[in-house]
Amino acid sequence: MPVKVLKNEGLELRLRLIGEDHTTLQLFRSRLNAMDKVEYANYFTGHPDLDEPELFIRVKKGAKADKIIKDLCSEIRKEFAGLSN
Protein backbone atom coordinates (compact mmCIF):
# COMPACT_ATOMS: atom_id res chain seq x y z
CA MET A 1 0.00 0.00 0.00
CA PRO A 2 1.69 3.24 -1.10
CA VAL A 3 1.41 5.98 1.51
CA LYS A 4 2.07 9.67 1.05
CA VAL A 5 2.66 11.89 4.08
CA LEU A 6 0.65 15.08 3.63
CA LYS A 7 1.26 16.55 7.08
CA ASN A 8 3.55 15.54 9.94
CA GLU A 9 3.62 18.12 12.70
CA GLY A 10 4.35 16.13 15.84
CA LEU A 11 0.86 15.87 17.33
CA GLU A 12 -0.90 15.67 13.95
CA LEU A 13 -0.38 13.37 11.00
CA ARG A 14 -2.28 13.23 7.71
CA LEU A 15 -1.62 10.38 5.29
CA ARG A 16 -2.91 9.57 1.81
CA LEU A 17 -3.38 5.80 1.44
CA ILE A 18 -3.27 5.03 -2.26
CA GLY A 19 -5.55 2.27 -3.50
CA GLU A 20 -7.21 1.59 -0.12
CA ASP A 21 -10.89 1.62 0.81
CA HIS A 22 -13.20 1.71 3.83
CA THR A 23 -12.07 -1.71 5.07
CA THR A 24 -8.45 -0.73 5.63
CA LEU A 25 -9.24 2.79 6.79
CA GLN A 26 -11.84 1.59 9.31
CA LEU A 27 -9.32 -0.87 10.74
CA PHE A 28 -6.84 1.95 11.33
CA ARG A 29 -9.45 4.39 12.64
CA SER A 30 -10.97 1.97 15.13
CA ARG A 31 -7.60 0.81 16.46
CA LEU A 32 -6.27 4.37 16.73
CA ASN A 33 -9.34 5.71 18.53
CA ALA A 34 -9.07 2.86 21.06
CA MET A 35 -5.58 4.05 22.09
CA ASP A 36 -5.20 6.25 25.17
CA LYS A 37 -2.58 8.45 23.50
CA VAL A 38 -4.79 9.24 20.50
CA GLU A 39 -7.07 12.26 20.84
CA TYR A 40 -8.78 11.83 17.45
CA ALA A 41 -8.49 9.67 14.36
CA ASN A 42 -10.67 9.66 11.26
CA TYR A 43 -10.52 9.09 7.54
CA PHE A 44 -11.89 10.98 4.59
CA THR A 45 -12.63 9.31 1.29
CA GLY A 46 -13.39 12.31 -0.92
CA HIS A 47 -14.79 11.61 -4.38
CA PRO A 48 -14.58 7.85 -5.14
CA ASP A 49 -13.35 8.36 -8.71
CA LEU A 50 -11.11 11.37 -8.19
CA ASP A 51 -9.58 11.27 -4.72
CA GLU A 52 -7.46 8.83 -2.76
CA PRO A 53 -8.55 8.40 0.89
CA GLU A 54 -6.76 10.20 3.70
CA LEU A 55 -6.21 9.21 7.32
CA PHE A 56 -5.93 11.94 9.96
CA ILE A 57 -4.49 11.39 13.44
CA ARG A 58 -4.15 13.83 16.35
CA VAL A 59 -2.44 12.59 19.51
CA LYS A 60 -2.28 13.91 23.05
CA LYS A 61 0.61 16.01 24.27
CA GLY A 62 3.72 13.94 24.89
CA ALA A 63 2.95 11.39 22.15
CA LYS A 64 4.20 11.32 18.57
CA ALA A 65 1.68 10.57 15.83
CA ASP A 66 4.23 9.04 13.45
CA LYS A 67 5.49 6.61 16.09
CA ILE A 68 1.96 5.56 16.98
CA ILE A 69 1.05 4.80 13.35
CA LYS A 70 4.31 2.89 12.81
CA ASP A 71 3.70 0.80 15.92
CA LEU A 72 0.12 0.11 14.85
CA CYS A 73 1.27 -1.01 11.40
CA SER A 74 3.71 -3.44 13.03
CA GLU A 75 0.95 -4.85 15.27
CA ILE A 76 -1.45 -5.33 12.37
CA ARG A 77 1.25 -6.95 10.24
CA LYS A 78 2.02 -9.44 13.03
CA GLU A 79 -1.67 -10.29 13.41
CA PHE A 80 -2.06 -11.03 9.71
CA ALA A 81 1.31 -12.79 9.29
CA GLY A 82 -0.10 -16.08 10.56
CA LEU A 83 -2.90 -16.22 7.99
CA SER A 84 -2.64 -18.59 5.07
CA ASN A 85 -4.88 -19.76 2.25
C-alpha atoms as a printed R data frame, in Angstrom:
   type eleno elety resid chain resno       x       y      z
1  ATOM     1    CA   MET     A     1   0.000   0.000  0.000
2  ATOM     2    CA   PRO     A     2   1.689   3.237 -1.105
3  ATOM     3    CA   VAL     A     3   1.407   5.984  1.511
4  ATOM     4    CA   LYS     A     4   2.069   9.674  1.052
5  ATOM     5    CA   VAL     A     5   2.665  11.894  4.078
6  ATOM     6    CA   LEU     A     6   0.651  15.077  3.635
7  ATOM     7    CA   LYS     A     7   1.264  16.545  7.077
8  ATOM     8    CA   ASN     A     8   3.546  15.541  9.937
9  ATOM     9    CA   GLU     A     9   3.618  18.122 12.700
10 ATOM    10    CA   GLY     A    10   4.346  16.134 15.845
11 ATOM    11    CA   LEU     A    11   0.864  15.866 17.326
12 ATOM    12    CA   GLU     A    12  -0.903  15.666 13.949
13 ATOM    13    CA   LEU     A    13  -0.381  13.370 11.004
14 ATOM    14    CA   ARG     A    14  -2.278  13.230  7.712
15 ATOM    15    CA   LEU     A    15  -1.620  10.377  5.293
16 ATOM    16    CA   ARG     A    16  -2.907   9.567  1.810
17 ATOM    17    CA   LEU     A    17  -3.381   5.798  1.440
18 ATOM    18    CA   ILE     A    18  -3.275   5.029 -2.258
19 ATOM    19    CA   GLY     A    19  -5.553   2.273 -3.497
20 ATOM    20    CA   GLU     A    20  -7.208   1.586 -0.125
21 ATOM    21    CA   ASP     A    21 -10.888   1.618  0.807
22 ATOM    22    CA   HIS     A    22 -13.200   1.710  3.831
23 ATOM    23    CA   THR     A    23 -12.070  -1.710  5.068
24 ATOM    24    CA   THR     A    24  -8.450  -0.726  5.626
25 ATOM    25    CA   LEU     A    25  -9.237   2.790  6.793
26 ATOM    26    CA   GLN     A    26 -11.837   1.594  9.312
27 ATOM    27    CA   LEU     A    27  -9.324  -0.869 10.744
28 ATOM    28    CA   PHE     A    28  -6.840   1.948 11.332
29 ATOM    29    CA   ARG     A    29  -9.453   4.390 12.637
30 ATOM    30    CA   SER     A    30 -10.973   1.969 15.125
31 ATOM    31    CA   ARG     A    31  -7.602   0.810 16.461
32 ATOM    32    CA   LEU     A    32  -6.266   4.365 16.734
33 ATOM    33    CA   ASN     A    33  -9.344   5.709 18.528
34 ATOM    34    CA   ALA     A    34  -9.069   2.864 21.058
35 ATOM    35    CA   MET     A    35  -5.579   4.048 22.094
36 ATOM    36    CA   ASP     A    36  -5.196   6.251 25.166
37 ATOM    37    CA   LYS     A    37  -2.577   8.453 23.502
38 ATOM    38    CA   VAL     A    38  -4.785   9.244 20.498
39 ATOM    39    CA   GLU     A    39  -7.066  12.260 20.839
40 ATOM    40    CA   TYR     A    40  -8.779  11.832 17.452
41 ATOM    41    CA   ALA     A    41  -8.491   9.673 14.356
42 ATOM    42    CA   ASN     A    42 -10.675   9.657 11.257
43 ATOM    43    CA   TYR     A    43 -10.523   9.090  7.539
44 ATOM    44    CA   PHE     A    44 -11.888  10.980  4.592
45 ATOM    45    CA   THR     A    45 -12.632   9.311  1.285
46 ATOM    46    CA   GLY     A    46 -13.390  12.307 -0.923
47 ATOM    47    CA   HIS     A    47 -14.787  11.608 -4.381
48 ATOM    48    CA   PRO     A    48 -14.584   7.853 -5.141
49 ATOM    49    CA   ASP     A    49 -13.348   8.356 -8.712
50 ATOM    50    CA   LEU     A    50 -11.115  11.367 -8.188
51 ATOM    51    CA   ASP     A    51  -9.575  11.274 -4.717
52 ATOM    52    CA   GLU     A    52  -7.464   8.826 -2.756
53 ATOM    53    CA   PRO     A    53  -8.550   8.400  0.886
54 ATOM    54    CA   GLU     A    54  -6.763  10.197  3.699
55 ATOM    55    CA   LEU     A    55  -6.215   9.208  7.322
56 ATOM    56    CA   PHE     A    56  -5.927  11.940  9.960
57 ATOM    57    CA   ILE     A    57  -4.486  11.391 13.438
58 ATOM    58    CA   ARG     A    58  -4.153  13.827 16.349
59 ATOM    59    CA   VAL     A    59  -2.440  12.594 19.511
60 ATOM    60    CA   LYS     A    60  -2.280  13.911 23.046
61 ATOM    61    CA   LYS     A    61   0.607  16.008 24.271
62 ATOM    62    CA   GLY     A    62   3.723  13.936 24.889
63 ATOM    63    CA   ALA     A    63   2.953  11.390 22.154
64 ATOM    64    CA   LYS     A    64   4.200  11.315 18.566
65 ATOM    65    CA   ALA     A    65   1.685  10.572 15.833
66 ATOM    66    CA   ASP     A    66   4.225   9.043 13.446
67 ATOM    67    CA   LYS     A    67   5.492   6.610 16.092
68 ATOM    68    CA   ILE     A    68   1.956   5.563 16.978
69 ATOM    69    CA   ILE     A    69   1.047   4.801 13.354
70 ATOM    70    CA   LYS     A    70   4.312   2.888 12.808
71 ATOM    71    CA   ASP     A    71   3.704   0.800 15.923
72 ATOM    72    CA   LEU     A    72   0.121   0.108 14.848
73 ATOM    73    CA   CYS     A    73   1.267  -1.013 11.396
74 ATOM    74    CA   SER     A    74   3.707  -3.443 13.025
75 ATOM    75    CA   GLU     A    75   0.953  -4.847 15.274
76 ATOM    76    CA   ILE     A    76  -1.450  -5.334 12.366
77 ATOM    77    CA   ARG     A    77   1.253  -6.950 10.239
78 ATOM    78    CA   LYS     A    78   2.023  -9.437 13.030
79 ATOM    79    CA   GLU     A    79  -1.667 -10.287 13.410
80 ATOM    80    CA   PHE     A    80  -2.056 -11.029  9.705
81 ATOM    81    CA   ALA     A    81   1.311 -12.788  9.288
82 ATOM    82    CA   GLY     A    82  -0.097 -16.082 10.558
83 ATOM    83    CA   LEU     A    83  -2.901 -16.218  7.988
84 ATOM    84    CA   SER     A    84  -2.642 -18.592  5.072
85 ATOM    85    CA   ASN     A    85  -4.885 -19.760  2.245
